[in-house]
């Protein structure tokens, strides 16, 4: 009887150990937008590797990420524009009180590597540089939600929205827009700095003047149907840690100063 009792105890311990291993070695599902894709992937991969997890990482624009979630996808952690996050929050797709503001993106300009470098330091010189470009690449405002609105606001401030639209080379994502300069389809791109910096073959001229910037804010949150909410909470902490903020800044984004309370 004692052998049988010990046997049951060992069996129970084995089940508990296996369950613990499964919890420890989780596959963390993260959905992100293009402008935040590079730094978030770096932070998430470091977090996953340190804690023995694997990563299921997908990238889209806010509208497609949101639509995928609304259609039934259940990410552990989602990052979209703050405007997009407002909608997901209203529709109860987020774990309550898990949302945090993480960064804002600035618009920058790039030309092909080796091309003449125009002056974009003032609104007047920037206007002149854009008007001289034969083709300007940027994200199609019809599909880019808040990002597209911000780009159009910037061009309206310069008074050249209609002129630029006539020579626009539209893209679905910022990365695709930057690639149009690499391939020669356009000779200038307007995109977020964080989408320009990772691409080889372009010369980043800098951000547009501060007086013309329309920053786009980004949030992250735990999904309402997250399979691993506690692990996702740990990733949120990693994103807002000093190292996470450094990675975000190095990618050409500005870390949020909002100190939202951790869930």
C-alpha positions as CSV (number, residue, x, y, z in Angstrom):
1,X,0.0,0.0,0.0
2,X,2.8,2.4,0.8
3,X,4.4,1.7,-2.6
4,X,1.0,2.5,-4.2
5,X,0.7,5.6,-2.2
6,X,4.2,6.8,-3.1
7,X,3.5,5.9,-6.7
8,X,0.5,8.2,-6.8
9,X,2.5,11.0,-5.1
10,X,5.3,10.7,-7.7
11,X,2.7,10.6,-10.5
12,X,1.1,13.8,-9.1
13,X,4.5,15.5,-8.8
14,X,5.3,14.6,-12.4
15,X,2.0,16.1,-13.6
16,X,2.7,19.3,-11.6
17,X,6.2,19.5,-13.0
18,X,5.0,19.1,-16.6
19,X,2.3,21.7,-16.0
20,X,4.9,24.1,-14.6
21,X,7.2,23.6,-17.5
22,X,4.3,24.3,-19.9
23,X,3.5,27.5,-18.1
24,X,7.2,28.5,-18.0
25,X,7.8,27.8,-21.7
26,X,4.8,29.6,-23.2
27,X,4.4,30.8,-26.7
28,X,3.7,34.5,-26.4
29,X,1.5,36.0,-29.1
30,X,2.3,39.6,-29.9
31,X,0.7,41.8,-32.5
32,X,2.4,45.1,-33.4
33,X,2.4,47.9,-35.9
34,X,5.1,48.8,-38.4
35,X,6.4,51.9,-36.8
36,X,6.9,50.0,-33.5
37,X,7.8,46.6,-35.0
38,X,11.6,46.7,-34.8
39,X,12.1,47.9,-31.2
40,X,9.2,45.8,-29.8
41,X,10.5,42.7,-31.5
42,X,13.9,43.3,-30.0
43,X,12.5,43.8,-26.5
44,X,10.1,40.8,-26.9
45,X,12.8,38.5,-28.2
46,X,15.1,39.4,-25.3
47,X,12.3,39.0,-22.8
48,X,11.2,35.6,-24.3
49,X,14.8,34.3,-24.5
50,X,15.5,35.3,-20.9
51,X,12.4,33.6,-19.5
52,X,12.4,30.5,-21.7
53,X,9.4,31.5,-23.9
54,X,8.9,31.4,-27.7
55,X,7.5,34.3,-29.6
56,X,4.6,34.4,-32.2
57,X,5.2,37.9,-33.6
58,X,3.1,39.5,-36.3
59,X,3.2,43.0,-37.8
60,X,0.5,45.1,-39.6
61,X,-1.0,48.5,-39.6
62,X,-3.4,49.6,-36.9
63,X,-6.5,49.0,-39.0
64,X,-5.5,45.4,-39.9
65,X,-4.3,44.5,-36.4
66,X,-7.5,45.8,-34.9
67,X,-9.6,44.0,-37.6
68,X,-7.8,40.7,-36.9
69,X,-8.6,41.0,-33.2
70,X,-12.2,42.0,-33.8
71,X,-12.5,38.9,-36.0
72,X,-11.5,36.6,-33.2
73,X,-7.7,36.6,-32.9
74,X,-6.6,36.6,-29.2
75,X,-3.1,38.1,-28.8
76,X,-1.4,38.1,-25.4
77,X,-0.1,41.6,-26.1
78,X,-1.2,44.1,-28.7
79,X,0.3,47.4,-29.7
80,X,-1.5,49.9,-32.0
81,X,-1.9,53.7,-32.2
82,X,-3.6,55.2,-29.1
83,X,-6.6,56.1,-31.3
84,X,-6.9,52.4,-32.4
85,X,-6.5,51.3,-28.8
86,X,-9.3,53.5,-27.8
87,X,-11.6,51.6,-30.1
88,X,-10.4,48.2,-28.9
89,X,-10.9,49.3,-25.3
90,X,-14.5,50.5,-26.0
91,X,-15.2,47.1,-27.6
92,X,-13.8,45.2,-24.6
93,X,-11.0,43.5,-26.5
94,X,-8.4,44.4,-23.8
95,X,-7.8,43.2,-20.3
96,X,-9.2,46.0,-18.1
97,X,-6.5,48.4,-16.7
98,X,-3.7,46.8,-18.7
99,X,-3.2,49.6,-21.2
100,X,-0.1,51.7,-21.1
101,X,1.2,54.4,-23.4
102,X,4.6,53.5,-24.7
103,X,5.9,55.9,-27.4
104,X,5.2,58.4,-30.0
105,X,6.5,58.5,-33.5
106,X,7.8,61.5,-35.5
107,X,7.7,62.0,-39.3
108,X,11.0,61.9,-41.1
109,X,12.3,62.2,-44.6
110,X,14.7,60.1,-46.6
111,X,16.2,60.0,-50.1
112,X,18.0,57.3,-51.9
113,X,21.6,56.6,-50.7
114,X,24.0,58.7,-52.8
115,X,21.4,61.1,-54.1
116,X,21.7,64.9,-53.5
117,X,20.8,65.8,-49.9
118,X,18.2,68.7,-49.8
119,X,17.9,71.1,-46.9
120,X,14.8,70.3,-44.8
121,X,15.7,72.4,-41.7
122,X,12.9,75.0,-42.1
123,X,9.3,74.8,-43.4
124,X,10.4,76.9,-46.5
125,X,13.3,74.7,-47.4
126,X,11.3,71.5,-46.7
127,X,8.5,72.7,-48.9
128,X,11.0,73.5,-51.7
129,X,12.6,70.0,-51.3
130,X,9.3,68.2,-51.5
131,X,8.1,70.2,-54.5
132,X,11.3,69.4,-56.4
133,X,10.9,65.7,-55.9
134,X,9.5,63.9,-59.0
135,X,7.8,61.3,-56.8
136,X,7.1,61.2,-53.1
137,X,6.3,57.9,-51.3
138,X,4.1,57.6,-48.3
139,X,1.5,55.4,-46.7
140,X,-1.9,55.5,-48.4
141,X,-4.1,57.7,-46.1
142,X,-7.1,55.5,-47.0
143,X,-5.6,52.5,-45.1
144,X,-3.4,54.2,-42.6
145,X,-5.9,55.4,-40.0
146,X,-4.4,58.0,-37.7
147,X,-1.0,57.8,-39.3
148,X,-2.5,58.9,-42.7
149,X,-4.4,61.7,-41.0
150,X,-1.2,63.0,-39.4
151,X,0.7,62.9,-42.7
152,X,-2.1,64.8,-44.5
153,X,-2.2,67.3,-41.6
154,X,1.5,67.9,-42.1
155,X,1.2,68.5,-45.9
156,X,-1.8,70.8,-45.3
157,X,0.4,72.9,-42.9
158,X,2.8,73.3,-45.8
159,X,0.0,74.1,-48.2
160,X,1.2,71.4,-50.7
161,X,-1.2,68.5,-50.1
162,X,-2.8,68.6,-53.5
163,X,0.5,69.1,-55.4
164,X,2.1,66.1,-53.6
165,X,-1.0,63.9,-54.2
166,X,-0.4,64.3,-57.9
167,X,3.0,62.7,-57.7
168,X,2.5,60.3,-54.8
169,X,3.7,56.8,-54.8
170,X,1.4,55.2,-52.3
171,X,2.2,52.2,-50.1
172,X,0.3,50.0,-47.7
173,X,3.0,50.3,-44.9
174,X,5.7,52.7,-44.0
175,X,8.4,50.1,-44.7
176,X,6.9,49.5,-48.2
177,X,7.0,53.3,-48.8
178,X,10.7,53.4,-47.9
179,X,11.5,50.5,-50.2
180,X,10.1,52.5,-53.1
181,X,13.0,54.9,-52.7
182,X,15.5,52.0,-52.6
183,X,14.1,50.7,-55.9
184,X,14.0,54.1,-57.5
185,X,10.2,54.2,-57.8
186,X,10.3,57.4,-55.7
187,X,13.1,59.8,-54.9
188,X,11.8,60.8,-51.5
189,X,9.8,59.2,-48.7
190,X,7.7,60.6,-45.9
191,X,7.5,58.1,-43.1
192,X,8.1,57.6,-39.4
193,X,11.7,57.8,-38.5
194,X,11.5,54.3,-36.9
195,X,10.4,52.9,-40.3
196,X,13.2,54.6,-42.2
197,X,16.2,53.8,-40.0
198,X,16.2,49.9,-40.4
199,X,16.2,50.1,-44.2
200,X,19.4,49.9,-46.1
201,X,19.8,51.9,-49.3
202,X,18.3,55.2,-48.1
203,X,19.7,58.3,-46.6
204,X,17.8,59.6,-43.6
205,X,17.7,63.4,-43.7
206,X,16.2,63.9,-40.3
207,X,12.8,64.5,-38.7
208,X,10.7,67.3,-40.2
209,X,10.8,70.6,-38.2
210,X,9.2,70.5,-34.8
211,X,6.6,73.1,-35.7
212,X,5.2,70.8,-38.4
213,X,5.2,67.5,-36.5
214,X,2.0,65.7,-35.7
215,X,3.2,63.0,-33.3
216,X,1.4,59.6,-33.4
217,X,1.0,58.0,-30.0
218,X,1.2,54.3,-29.5
219,X,-0.2,52.1,-26.7
220,X,0.2,48.5,-25.6
221,X,-2.2,46.3,-23.7
222,X,-2.9,42.7,-22.7
223,X,-5.6,41.1,-24.9
224,X,-8.9,40.3,-23.2
225,X,-8.6,36.6,-24.3
226,X,-4.8,36.3,-23.7
227,X,-3.6,32.8,-23.1
228,X,-0.7,34.1,-20.9
229,X,-1.8,37.4,-19.3
230,X,0.8,37.2,-16.5
231,X,3.7,36.7,-19.0
232,X,2.3,39.5,-21.2
233,X,2.3,41.7,-18.1
234,X,6.0,40.9,-17.6
235,X,6.6,42.0,-21.2
236,X,4.8,45.3,-20.6
237,X,7.1,45.9,-17.7
238,X,10.1,45.1,-20.0
239,X,8.9,47.6,-22.6
240,X,8.6,50.4,-20.0
241,X,11.9,49.5,-18.3
242,X,15.0,51.7,-18.7
243,X,16.4,49.2,-21.2
244,X,13.1,49.0,-23.1
245,X,12.9,52.8,-23.3
246,X,16.5,53.0,-24.6
247,X,15.7,50.5,-27.4
248,X,12.6,52.5,-28.3
249,X,14.7,55.7,-28.4
250,X,17.4,54.2,-30.4
251,X,14.8,53.1,-33.0
252,X,13.9,56.7,-33.7
253,X,10.9,56.9,-31.4
254,X,10.2,59.0,-28.3
255,X,9.4,56.8,-25.3
256,X,6.2,57.9,-23.5
257,X,6.6,59.9,-20.4
258,X,3.2,58.7,-19.1
259,X,3.8,56.7,-15.9
260,X,0.6,54.7,-16.1
261,X,0.3,52.4,-13.2
262,X,1.2,48.8,-14.0
263,X,-1.7,46.4,-14.0
